[in-house]
Amino acid sequence: MPIEPSRGHSEGIGEALFPPSSVLRIPNLKRWGLKVSIIGATGYTGAELVKILLRHPEVEIETITSQSFAGKKISEVYPRLSTGLVCQSLDAERIASSFIFTALPHGASMEVVGNLYLRGKRIVDLSADFRLTNPLVYEKWYGVAHKKKNLLKQAVYGLPELYREKIKGARLVANPGCYPTSAILCLAPLLRYNLIKEDSIIVDSKSGVTGAGRKLSLKTHFPEVNENLSAYQVGCHRHIPEIEQELAKLAQKEVKITFVPHLVPLNRGILSTCYADLKDFLKLKDLVEVFEDFYREEPFVEILPQGCFPQVKDVVNSNRCQIGLTVDGKRRRVIVISTIDNLGKGASSQAVQNMNIMCEFEETTGLS
């Protein structure tokens, strides 16, 4: 089976969060380069961006915003972020940085991004507002009208393993969701090479609690989550159309999946188990080779040897994705398991990976 080089894929389609080892101080000899701003810096993904970018040798964080903590140092909100950066109220017109990360809630991001885009800024948006290419699909799943439809065609879906070349020339990158990242990386080689039945895909995912964001709710209250495991939004999770959209591009036909997310008593991390029926019988050895060839040039995707499967603790606080797979020979079914950090490769570190590509930095800078 001929396999294209992986680089060619882009032509297609508090304490627990910041462990003691991650106390961050700006090195005295840091070489300032690109000035960046983070809009929405005190949510979990925004704070993770601050953490990563403080150690990035090519950038200076110029402005951070927070509606809830305006006027406070971010170190007062997250003591492990040892920096003098002060949160400001959002005023998009006053942000001077040429590169912006927007980490705002879905629906709130589109207006801000639209303003910044008109001012010539380069943007990585961590909301869902520019991930879906069809505004009617967005409106159906998110319950609000899309106010910046004209920008949907300008936005590039920010999964580097598939769209690296498009990301390089983009001014607006829609950073993928956490569940979609884990599922798409599992299934991309199988669909690209037409190895599975498109109508047989089941994605079973389990996420740590930070995936729900920092806003207080009964669902994420400690007594509700601790010593518990629960499914939620079964068959109606907002990430379904995002996953299906990207899988359809790979398969070059419509793809419908069954997706069941679960909440587990972890702070961070995602484990996704994907099931699909093979079109023809393939030995496990051959399938592992397909995955190894597909991701051979990818610095953050690791295919585990036969008989080995990933676990969350090996990828937490990183931009890594580990993948293991097996074949159920009796049912001619492939089972692929991936792990990522939902705040890392599922959000903020992937956003920095996208920035590195857009700005022509070494892709792994600040993420190794």
Stockholm file with secondary structure:
# STOCKHOLM 1.0

chainA/1-368         MPIEPSRGHSEGIGEALFPPSSVLRIPNLKRWGLKVSIIGATGYTGAELVKILLRHPEVEIETITSQSFAGKKISEVYPRLSTGLVCQSLDAERIASSFIFTALPHGASMEVVGNLYLRGKRIVDLSADFRLTNPLVYEKWYGVAHKKKNLLKQAVYGLPELYREKIKGARLVANPGCYPTSAILCLAPLLRYNLIKEDSIIVDSKSGVTGAGRKLSLKTHFPEVNENLSAYQVGCHRHIPEIEQELAKLAQKEVKITFVPHLVPLNRGILSTCYADLKDFLKLKDLVEVFEDFYREEPFVEILPQGCFPQVKDVVNSNRCQIGLTVDGKRRRVIVISTIDNLGKGASSQAVQNMNIMCEFEETTGLS
#=GR chainA/1-368 SS CCCCCGGGGGGCCCTTTSCGGGCBCCCTTCCCCEEEEEESTTSHHHHHHHHHHHTCTTEEEEEEECSSSTTSBHHHHSTTBCCCCBEECCCGGGCCCSEEEECCCTTTHHHHHHHHHHTTCEEEECSSTTTCSCHHHHHHHHSSCCSCHHHHTTCEECCHHHHHHHHHTCSEEECCCHHHHHHHHHHHHHHHTTCBCGGGCEEEEEECGGGGCSSCCSTTSHHHHTTCCEECSTTTCTHHHHHHHHHHHHHTSCCCCEEEEEECSCSSCEEEEEEEEBSSCCCHHHHHHHHHHHTTTCTTEEECCTTCCCCGGGTTTSSCEEEEEEEETTTTEEEEEEEECTTTTTTHHHHHHHHHHHTTCCTTTTTC
#=GC SS_cons         CCCCCGGGGGGCCCTTTSCGGGCBCCCTTCCCCEEEEEESTTSHHHHHHHHHHHTCTTEEEEEEECSSSTTSBHHHHSTTBCCCCBEECCCGGGCCCSEEEECCCTTTHHHHHHHHHHTTCEEEECSSTTTCSCHHHHHHHHSSCCSCHHHHTTCEECCHHHHHHHHHTCSEEECCCHHHHHHHHHHHHHHHTTCBCGGGCEEEEEECGGGGCSSCCSTTSHHHHTTCCEECSTTTCTHHHHHHHHHHHHHTSCCCCEEEEEECSCSSCEEEEEEEEBSSCCCHHHHHHHHHHHTTTCTTEEECCTTCCCCGGGTTTSSCEEEEEEEETTTTEEEEEEEECTTTTTTHHHHHHHHHHHTTCCTTTTTC
//
